[in-house]
Amino acid sequence: MSTRPVKHSLTLRGHRTSVSLEPEFWDEFRRIAAERDQTLNGLAIKIDEARGDVGLASAIRVFVLNTLRDNQAS
């Protein structure tokens, strides 16, 4: 199954940026943010600060995947 990425704008420390993720990743990213009582922008800032030289979209995908794996393990 292949789903086309959807572009959304985020604001990171006062700067607007666009991130393209597949709808399934957006859904899980929103769910995780809500579960942590954070905004998407707030959670994206934390991911952005820790991502190193990887793209933000890739960093968000890996974050979502690792969070889902952690939730399954516990």
DAJO-V15899 format. One record per backbone hydrogen bond with DSSP energy under -1.0 kcal/mol. NH is the residue of the N-H (numbers start at 1). CO is the residue of the C=O. If there is no record, write none. Layout:
{{NH/CO} {NH/CO}}
This chain:
{{6/21} {8/19} {10/17} {12/15} {15/12} {17/10} {19/8} {21/6} {26/22} {27/23} {28/24} {29/25} {30/26} {31/27} {32/28} {33/29} {34/30} {35/31} {36/32} {37/34} {38/33} {43/39} {44/40} {45/41} {46/42} {47/43} {48/44} {49/45} {50/46} {54/51} {59/55} {60/56} {61/57} {62/58} {63/59} {64/60} {65/61} {66/62} {67/63} {68/64} {69/65} {70/66} {71/67} {72/68} {73/69} {74/70}}
